[in-house]
Amino acid sequence: MSSETPNKSESSEESFNQPEPAFGWNPYAEQINGRFAMVALVCILLLELLTGQGLLTWLGLL
């Protein structure tokens, strides 16, 4: 009887470095949310600089 175990060290190291998405309030979700918020803020600032109008004016709400 052989006691060979499969080599899982490579796959376990790769999965260890990647955060697992989870439902609810967790650090991964907050990190992604923060990144999207920063990108959105930069896009809104660029829109205002290029058009000379604020976001609400550009959307027709003012």
Contacts in CASP RR format, 6 or more apart in sequence:
PFRMAT RR
TARGET T0000
AUTHOR 0000-0000-0000
METHOD contacts of the structure
MODEL  1
MSSETPNKSESSEESFNQPEPAFGWNPYAEQINGRFAMVALVCILLLELL
TGQGLLTWLGLL
19 27 0 8 1.000
19 28 0 8 1.000
19 31 0 8 1.000
20 28 0 8 1.000
21 28 0 8 1.000
21 29 0 8 1.000
22 28 0 8 1.000
22 29 0 8 1.000
44 55 0 8 1.000
47 54 0 8 1.000
47 55 0 8 1.000
47 58 0 8 1.000
48 54 0 8 1.000
48 55 0 8 1.000
48 58 0 8 1.000
51 58 0 8 1.000
56 62 0 8 1.000
END
